[in-house]
Amino acid sequence: MKPVLGRGLASLIPRGAAVPSLPPAGHDDGVTNEIIASIPLDRIQQNPYQPRAEFDPVALDELKRSIQEKGIIQPITVRRIGDGYQLISGERRVRAAREAGLRQVPAYIIRVRSNEEMLELALIENLQREHLNPIEIAVSYKRLIDECSYTQEEVSRKIGKDRTTVTNFLRLLKLPEEIQVALRRGEISTGHARALIAIDDEPRRMEIFRRMMERGLSVRDVERLARERKGRRAPHRVRVQGSGASASSLASVEERLRQFLGTKVQVRMLQEGKGEIVIEYYSPDDLERILELFSALEDRPR
């Protein structure tokens, strides 16, 4: 099992070790890792795995003015690459420092053994230390799953969040691009987005989204509109033929239920064609999430 990185700079320093004070400029010997040193800004390369797609110019200007007044309080994190450095976390501080006219910045220099480890560090460090928007967070979770081969459980442990939180963020990526852009820009809240996810009819979802944008509807308003019945449709049924259902057909049903509920599901066959479905949950919040899914099914048009 891959080690848990923990939270922020402390996760990169061994337990019990003292955090070194900031050495004077030029102290870096160009070789030693796991030190804090003052390094030149013009030798720092951009992070190729930066999860942040947009930077708020107002917040960046506020950070610049803070740096001009008090300096950079928290060091950025870099790795050595050639005769320079590659940024792991601290993109906002680097940008603000350049705008503030600084030539040197404090940096924690660590050793990174592979590009996969670099990706992992960059994503997790930024998730725990930067103000990412919901879509940037969701994309970071997905990259940890797709590119670092983590399960949702492993992601939740590494970032210190409930598994249901990870699942809910990943579901945001199922929304149409237009809605994702609005969420990135802060034009709608995560609550609005989750209410829209519950609408499985795409034209209806976009209709409600545009009405929400025009009228400034609340999350409760969107949830109410999502529950409104537009016609009656026959409910979708999963059929397992006969009392002697095969193991493969039960496995197929389990997989479909797992995909829908976002958790582990077991379908057990008993005697006389009877059976039971066991749905696991991992916290009270996770149970509430599953119950909300069932409530959404009850409210669907039939």
CORHU-V457569 format. One record per helix or strand. SS is the DSSP state (a for helix, b for strand). FROM is the first residue (numbers start at 0). TO is the last residue. If there is no record, write none. Layout:
BEGIN
((SS;FROM;TO) (SS;FROM;TO))
END
This chain:
BEGIN
((a;8;11) (b;34;39) (a;40;42) (b;43;44) (a;56;69) (b;75;80) (b;83;88) (a;90;98) (b;103;109) (a;114;128) (a;133;146) (a;151;158) (a;162;173) (a;176;183) (a;189;196) (a;201;214) (a;218;226) (a;246;260) (b;264;268) (a;270;272) (b;274;278) (a;283;298))
END
